[in-house]
């Protein structure tokens, strides 16, 4: 045994004058005959972040939100942990919204907001409270027949 692959020679039956050809296996996979298709199994969908329940059970999570298929089937709560990048993006958006609020709020409201920040309130919670508070005030004033309803007090300089 020399370590070389075995090559057999084929003699063509059509013409005795041709040189024998070695029988080698094809390098590329054979193509399916026309009309027939080869069906490959579908590729598994990879999820970038599994929910906490699937992680603890070590089951495959499909990554659907707000609830993945496994949690729906098991009727269990489905929670996703926030990635570092998503958390930084959310904080940046909250701070931009807070900055915009300081530009648009009346001075007494802006001062009250600043006092709450200095007292240690979470900026993202403040953004949500101000947004929901403003929406609530708009709903109340529109149900009272216009801007003269229960809207925010206006302060005028003396």
Buried (B, 14 or more C-beta within 10 A) or exposed (E): EEEEEEEEEEEEEEEEEEEEEEEEEEEEEEEEEEEEEEEEEEEEEEBEEBBBBBEEBEBBBBBBEEBBBBBEEBEBEBEBEEEEEEEEEEEEEBEEBBEEBEEEBEEEBBEEBEEBEEEEEEBBEBBEBBEEEBEEBEEEBEEEEEEEBEBEEEEEEE
